[in-house]
Amino acid sequence: AQAEKILHERTQLDFETAQKLRLSLSQLDAGVRASWVAKKNRDASQEEVRLATLRFKTGAASGLDVRNAHNSASLAADAEVDALAGLEAAKLNYYRLRSDLPGYLASGQPPETQK
């Protein structure tokens, strides 16, 4: 009876761990995607600043247009930092669940995520 109880608890723990790892991989995938989108948005906003500046120099845009472009670029940069922080949190959680914090510290990239 004691052995059956231990086996049941072990099976339940394995199941819960597998669920947590699946969720963690899903969060990693979402973090990778969010950081990719945030980088693309930042790149686009920097191009917007460049174009607004050129238009301003030719007289086709006002200083307000350039200022708005800079504000958009700042917001995009903030969003990218937030996305990267979320990705790092997801990555840390994944390695923590695997009991592999040295792997996290040695990693520069997240593990392969399921597509």
C-alpha positions in Angstrom: 0.0 0.0 0.0 2.8 2.4 0.8 4.6 1.6 -2.4 1.5 2.2 -4.4 1.0 5.5 -2.7 4.6 6.5 -3.5 4.2 5.4 -7.1 1.0 7.4 -7.4 2.6 10.5 -6.0 5.6 10.1 -8.3 3.3 9.7 -11.3 1.3 12.8 -10.3 4.5 14.8 -9.9 5.8 13.7 -13.3 2.5 14.7 -14.9 2.5 18.1 -13.2 6.1 18.7 -14.2 5.4 17.8 -17.8 2.4 20.2 -17.8 4.6 23.0 -16.4 7.3 22.3 -19.0 4.7 22.4 -21.8 3.4 25.7 -20.5 6.9 27.0 -20.2 7.7 26.1 -23.8 4.6 27.8 -24.9 5.6 30.9 -23.0 9.1 30.8 -24.6 7.5 30.5 -28.1 5.3 33.5 -27.3 8.3 35.4 -26.0 10.4 34.7 -29.1 7.5 35.9 -31.3 6.8 39.0 -29.3 10.4 40.0 -29.3 10.7 39.5 -33.0 7.6 41.6 -33.6 8.9 44.3 -31.2 12.2 44.5 -33.1 10.4 44.8 -36.4 8.3 47.6 -35.0 11.4 49.4 -33.6 13.1 49.1 -37.0 10.0 50.5 -38.7 9.8 53.4 -36.3 13.4 54.2 -36.8 12.8 54.3 -40.6 9.8 56.6 -39.9 12.1 59.0 -38.0 14.6 59.0 -40.9 11.9 59.7 -43.5 10.2 62.4 -41.3 13.6 64.1 -40.9 14.2 64.0 -44.7 10.7 65.4 -45.3 11.4 68.1 -42.7 14.7 69.1 -44.5 12.8 69.4 -47.8 10.0 71.4 -46.2 7.4 68.7 -46.7 7.0 68.1 -43.0 6.9 70.1 -39.8 9.0 69.8 -36.7 5.9 68.3 -35.1 6.0 65.4 -37.6 9.6 64.7 -36.7 8.8 65.0 -33.0 5.9 62.5 -33.3 8.2 60.1 -35.2 10.7 60.3 -32.4 8.0 59.7 -29.8 6.8 56.6 -31.8 10.4 55.4 -31.9 10.8 55.8 -28.2 7.6 53.8 -27.5 8.7 51.1 -29.9 12.1 50.9 -28.1 10.3 50.6 -24.7 8.0 47.8 -26.1 11.1 45.9 -27.4 12.7 46.1 -24.0 9.5 44.8 -22.4 9.3 42.0 -24.9 13.0 41.0 -24.3 12.5 41.1 -20.5 9.5 38.8 -20.9 11.5 36.5 -23.1 14.3 36.3 -20.5 11.7 35.6 -17.7 10.3 32.8 -19.8 13.7 31.4 -20.6 14.7 31.5 -16.9 11.5 29.7 -15.9 12.1 27.0 -18.5 15.6 26.3 -17.2 14.4 26.5 -13.6 11.8 23.8 -14.3 14.5 21.7 -15.8 16.7 22.3 -12.8 19.4 23.6 -15.2 20.2 27.1 -14.1 23.9 26.7 -15.3 22.4 25.9 -18.7 20.5 29.2 -18.5 23.6 31.1 -17.6 25.5 29.6 -20.4 22.8 30.1 -23.0 22.6 33.0 -25.3 19.5 31.7 -27.1 16.3 30.1 -25.9 16.0 26.3 -26.5 14.2 25.2 -29.7 10.6 26.0 -29.2 7.7 24.1 -30.8 6.2 25.7 -33.8 
